[in-house]
Amino acid sequence: MTQHLTVTDLAERWKRPAKWVRDQAAASAIPAVKLGGTWRFPLDEIEAHERRQHNAYRDPMSIAPRAAARRQGRSRR
């Protein structure tokens, strides 16, 4: 079974306000599921997201998948 982080867990992990984490989840900018009206973040997907973000910053010529989709005129939502 996949371990999930809470909004507070992720906010502390990323040193961001809880509201920012909820806003990012609502905008589908980070991997999240809503369980019982509460946001949860699958740890394996969060770790993969962190690796992708880290690699994007290491290679300035790479762009995030959502940005690439916007540039091509389509949305992934």
matplotlib code that plots the C-alpha trace (Angstrom):
import matplotlib.pyplot as plt

x = [0.0, 1.2, 2.2, 0.5, 1.6, -0.8, -0.9, 1.1, 3.7, 4.3, 4.3, 7.0, 9.0, 9.0, 9.1, 6.0, 2.8, 0.0, -2.3, 0.3, 0.3, -3.5, -3.6, -1.0, -3.0, -6.2, -4.4, -3.1, 0.4, 1.5, 0.4, -2.5, -5.7, -8.6, -9.8, -12.8, -12.4, -8.8, -5.8, -3.3, -0.1, 1.2, 4.8, 6.2, 4.6, 5.9, 9.4, 9.2, 7.9, 10.8, 13.3, 11.7, 11.8, 15.4, 16.4, 14.6, 16.7, 19.9, 19.2, 17.9, 17.0, 14.4, 10.9, 8.2, 5.6, 2.8, 4.8, 5.6, 1.9, 1.0, 3.6, 2.0, -1.4, -3.0, -3.5, -2.9, -5.9]
y = [0.0, 3.5, 5.8, 9.2, 12.6, 15.2, 18.8, 19.6, 16.9, 18.2, 21.8, 21.0, 18.9, 21.7, 24.6, 26.1, 27.3, 24.8, 27.1, 27.0, 23.2, 23.1, 25.6, 23.6, 20.4, 22.1, 23.4, 19.8, 21.2, 18.5, 14.8, 14.7, 12.9, 14.1, 11.5, 12.3, 16.0, 16.1, 16.3, 13.4, 13.2, 9.7, 9.6, 7.7, 10.2, 13.2, 11.7, 11.3, 14.9, 16.1, 14.2, 15.7, 19.2, 18.7, 17.5, 20.4, 22.9, 21.0, 21.2, 24.7, 23.6, 21.1, 22.2, 20.7, 18.5, 20.9, 23.8, 21.8, 21.0, 24.7, 25.6, 23.1, 24.6, 21.8, 21.2, 17.9, 18.4]
z = [0.0, -0.9, 1.9, 1.8, 3.1, 4.6, 3.6, 6.8, 6.1, 2.6, 3.7, 6.2, 3.7, 1.1, 3.7, 2.1, 3.7, 3.9, 1.8, -1.0, -0.9, -1.1, -3.9, -5.9, -5.4, -6.5, -9.6, -10.4, -10.2, -7.8, -7.5, -5.1, -4.4, -2.3, 0.2, 2.4, 1.5, 2.6, 0.3, 0.4, -1.5, -2.5, -1.3, -4.3, -6.7, -4.7, -4.7, -8.5, -8.8, -6.8, -9.0, -12.1, -10.7, -9.6, -13.0, -14.7, -12.6, -13.4, -17.1, -18.0, -21.5, -20.3, -19.5, -17.4, -19.2, -18.5, -19.9, -23.0, -23.4, -23.1, -25.7, -28.0, -27.4, -25.4, -21.7, -19.8, -17.5]

ax = plt.figure().add_subplot(projection="3d")
ax.plot(x, y, z, "-o")
ax.set_aspect("equal")
plt.show()
